[in-house]
Amino acid sequence: MHISPGAFEVNAAAALVALLAAVVRLASWRKTGHGYMLWLCAGWLGLCVYFSLLAISAGYSPVWNRDELAPTIRLTLAVAVTLIAGSKLLMLRVVWKCAPPHGSGRRNST
């Protein structure tokens, strides 16, 4: 098996970025109260778990063999992407409901 240097570090950094994105979404939910933010937060937490699983199964001495974790890694990614895509659809629904009707007389001030 070919093991490239930095395999662990890149996935660990991506897991930390995904965790930070989840914290930002949670703070946004507390500020706005929009329910889709919680689903978005859950999706980012799923990505955090995904990248963490990749990190612990990478490098010169992995904690777990990636062959054993492959189904779990794929399922985690599928759930995370589904949550993020669903929350984006809910976000579009909120934007659509809040948008003024076309031709309502509201104009940009440019």
N, C-alpha and C positions, 0 to 999 in steps of 0.2 A: 504494500500500500504506500502510495506517495503522500508524504505529509509536508505541507508547505509551512514555512515559518509565519507566525502571526495569525494562524487559524483560530486560536483561542481568543486572542486579544480583540480581533475584529468583531467576533460574535458577542464577547462580553461588553464591548463598547456599544454595540447596537442594542443589547438588552438594557443597558443603562439609559440610552436615549429613549427607548420605548417606555421605560418606567417613568422618565421625566415627562413624556408626552401624556401618559395616563394621569399623572399628578396635575398637570395643567388642565386637562379636560375635567377632572374632578373639581378643581377650583372654579372653572368656568361654569360648571353645573351649579355650584353653591351660589355663584353670583347671579346667574340668569334663571335657574330653575327649570330649564328645558330638559325634558326626559331623555331626549336622544343623546345628550352628553354622557349619561351613565352608560349607555350601550357603547358609545365611542370609547369611553374609559375602559370598559371591559375588553373591547377589541385590542386596545393598546396593551393592556395587561396580558392578553393572549399572545401578542407579538413578543412581549418581554419574556414570557415562558418559552416561546419558540426559540428565540435567540439564545436563551440560557441553556436549553437542551442541546442546541448546536455547539455551544461553548464547552459544555462538560463532556461532549463526545468528540472533541477535536484536539489536535495537538499531538505531542510526542508520547504522552502518557495519559490517555483519556480516562475519566472516571468510569464511564460506561462505554461499551462498544456501540458504535453508531448503528450497526446491523440490528442490534437488539432494540434500539430506540426508534428505528425508522418509521414504524406505523404510528407511534405516539407523536413523533415530530410532524408527520404529515397531517394527522388529525388536528393537532394544535393549530397549525397554520390554516387549515380549512375553516375551523371554528372562528379564529381571529379575523380572517378576511371577511367571512360572512357577517360577523358582528359589525365590522367597520363599514361594509357596503350597506347593510341594513340601516345603520345609524345615519349614513349620508342620505339615504332615501327619506328617512324621517326628517332630516334637516331640510331637505328640499320641500317637503310637505309644509313645514312650518313657514319657510320663506314664501311659498306660494300662497298660503292663507293670509299672510301679513302684507303681501304686496298690494298696492292700490290697483284698482281696475284700470285697464288701458283706456286712455282718454278721459280720465277723471278730472283733468284740469290742473293737476300738479305738474309743475315743470321744474327742470333743473335750473339752478341759479347761475349757470355759466354764460 
